[in-house]
Amino acid sequence: MIPRFFCPFPLHPGATVELAAEAAHHALKVLRVGAGDTAILFDGRGGQWHATLHPAGKSLRATLTRFEDADAEPALMLTLVQALPTGDKMDLVVQKAVELGVMRIQPVAAKRSVIRLSGERAERRTEHWRNIAIAACEQSGRNRIPAVAPILDLPQYLGIAARENALRFVCAPGVSGSLRKLAVPTAPVVLLVGPEGGFEAGELLAAHAAGFQPIQLGPRVLRTETAGLGAVAAMMALWGDW
C-alpha cells in the first residue's frame, strides 16, 4: 500500500516539498521508505499528488509527479456532535468517525460529562483531535480533512444548531424513532450523542426545542463511544455511499 501524507500547505505541480518532522520520522523509521520510493500527498483541498521520495538524513523530501482528482467524500453531509466522554474515548470517536465519512465533529460539554476542559487545556485537546482526524484521513484515503470544532457547552451549541439548515437527530434509548423509517434526507444531517449516563431530561427537552428528533438504535443500550459510531455507520449504509 502506498503511504499517504498530509501537507499543511498548498501543493503545486512539479514542486519539491519537505515533509513535517513527524511524518518524515514515521516514513523513515516505521515504513522504511528509501530513495525513489513513491508516496501520495494531499493538502486538504481535494485530490491527491503522486510523489517520489528523497531521504536526506532525518529529513524527507517529495517531488510531486502527477495530480489525481480522487475523492472519497460521501454525498451525505454528516456532523457528529459528541458529548465529551471519559478518558481517551474521544480519540477513538474522532478516528473512527473520520474513517466512516463524517464531515464535521463538534465536541460538547453536557451536565453528565465527567471531563471538564477549558482555556488552554481545551485548545490543546482540540488540536490533538484534529491531528487524529488528519491521521485517519491518511489511513482511510480521504483527501479533505473533516473539521473538529472547539468545545462548546451544550446550551451554547443548541442555540447555534437551531439556526442551521439541517436535519437533526439525538440518540435517546427507549423512543420509537428509527432510521429505517425515515426518507433519504436532502439536507445536511446532524447527530447528537450524549455522554456516559446519557443526557438529563432538561437537556433532551432543550434539544427537542432546537429541532432535534429522538432516535433509537435498536433494543440494546449502547455506550457513548459506540452509539454515535453505530449511528454514523447506519446512516452511511442507508443514505451515504455504502
N, C-alpha and C positions, 0 to 999 in steps of 0.2 A: 504494500500500500504506500503510495507516495505521501510523504509528510506534508502537512499544511501549516502555514504560519500566518498569523495576523500582523499586519504592519499598521501602526497608528498614524500613518501619513499617506497622502495620495500617491499612487503608483502610476508611472508613465511608461510608454513604450521605450524599450531599449535601455532603461535605467539600470544602474547597479546600485543596490541598496545594502546597508549593513543591518543585520537583524539585531533586535534587542538582546542584551546580555543574557537574560533568562532563556530566551528562545535559542540562542546560539549554544548555550551550555547543554540544553536538552538535546539539540540536534547532534552535537559533537560527542557528548558523553553517554547519552542514553540510546539515541538512534544510530550512532556511529556512522554518520554520513562522511563522505570523502569528496575530494576534488572531482568535479564533473558530474556528481550525482544531481538528480532533479528534485524539485520541490514545487509546491503550489503556494503562492502568496495571495492574500486578499486584503483590501483596505476598508472593508465595510460598506462600500458604495455600490456593491453588486458586481457580479462577475469575479473572475479569478485569473491570476497570471501564472503561467508555467515559467520556471526559472532554473538556471544552472547554478550550482553552489560552488563557492570558492573559500575553503577554510584557510585561516591565517592565524596560527596560534590559538588563542581563546576566542577570537572573533570569527564571524562567518558572514560573507557577502554573497549576494544572489544577483545574477544578471537576468533580467526579465526577457524572455524569448517569444512568448506568444500569449495573447489575451483570449480567454474563453468566456463567452457570455452565458455562464452557467448560473442557475438559480435554484435553490432548494426550498424556497419560501412557499408555504401553503396559501391557498386563496382565503382561508379563514383567518381573519384578523382578531387574534385572541389575546386578551390581557388577563394574567393571573394576579389576583390581589390576595396575598398570603399574610394572615396574621402571624406575627413573629412566634415561632416555636422555640422550644428549649434547645440548649446545646448547639451542635453544629448541623441540626436538621435542615436549616435553611440552605446550607451549602448543597445538600442533596436535592432539595426542591428546585433551586435555581439550575443546577446542572441538568437534571432530567427534564425540566420544563422547556429548556432551550433545545435539548435533543428532540423533544416531541413536537416543537414548532411554535411555541408561543411567541408573540410579537413584543410583549412588554411584561415586566414583572414589577408589581407595586407592593413593597412591604408595608404593613400597617401594624400599629400597636393597639391591641384590644385590651379590655379590662382584665381578662384572664391570661394575658401574655405574661409569662414569668420573667422573660428577659426584658430589660429596660435599657434603651440606648438613646443617647442624646449628644449633641455637640460634636466634639472631635471623635469620640468613640463611634458614633453613628456614621460619620463620614468615612472613617476607616473601614467599618464593616461593609458599608455600601460599595466602596471601591473594591473590597475583597470579593464581593458577589459579582461585580462587573468583570473582574478577572476570571472568575469561574465561568461566566457566560461566554467570554472570549474563548477559553479553552474548550468549552462544549461545542462552539462553532467550528473550531479547528478539527475536532474529532468527528463531528457529525456531517460535515460538508456544507454547512450554511455559510454564505458569504455576506450576510448582513447581520450585524450584532444586535440582538434584542436589547431594548433599553431596560436598565434596572434603576428605578426611580428612588429618590431619597425617601427615608422612612417618614410616614405620616401617622398621626393619631387617627383612629378610625372615624370619629366625628368630622375631623378636617377633611379626610378623604371622601366621605359620603356627601359632604357639601359640594365637592368638586364633581363627583360622579353624577350627581343629579342633573347637572347641566350638560353632560356629554351625550352625544348621539350614539347610543349603543344599546344592545340587548343585554340585560343584567341578570345574573343568577347568583344565588347564595346557597351553599351546601347546608342543608338542615335535615338531620335524621328525623324520620317519623312523619314526613309530609308526603303528599300524594303525587307531587310533580315528578315527571320522569322525562329524561332527554328523548327517549324513543317516541314520545307522543307529540313532540314539537316539530314544526315545519323547519326546513332549512333556512337559517337566518340570512337576511340580505344586508344586514348592518354588522359592524364590529360587535364582538361578544366580550363581556367582562364576567369573570368568575371570581367570587369572593369566598374565601375559605377561612374558617375560624382557627383559633389556637387549641392547645390541649384543653379539654373541658368544654370546648365549643363557645359560641357567643352567648352572652347573657340575654335574657328576654328583651330588655330595653334596646340592646344593640340590634337584635333581629327586627324589632319594630322600626327602628331608625333606618335600617337597610331597606325594609319594605317601603317606607315613606320616600326613600331615594330611588325607588323603581326597581329594586332587586326582587326577583321572583324565586321563591324557595324551590329547590330540587333535592331529591334523594338519590343515592347511588346504590339501590338495592337494599336487601333486608339486613345487611351487616353494618355495624358501626365501624367506620374506618378511622385510623389515626390521622392527625392533621397532615403529616407528610405523605400519606397515601391518598387521602381524599382528593386533593387538588390534582395530583398527577393522574389518578384514575379517571377523574372527570375530563381532564385535558385529553387523555388518550381516547376516551369515548367520543368526545366532540370531534376529534380528528378523524375517527372512524366513520362517524355519522355525517359530518359536514365538511371535513377537510380533504386531504389528499391521500388518504389511506385506501 
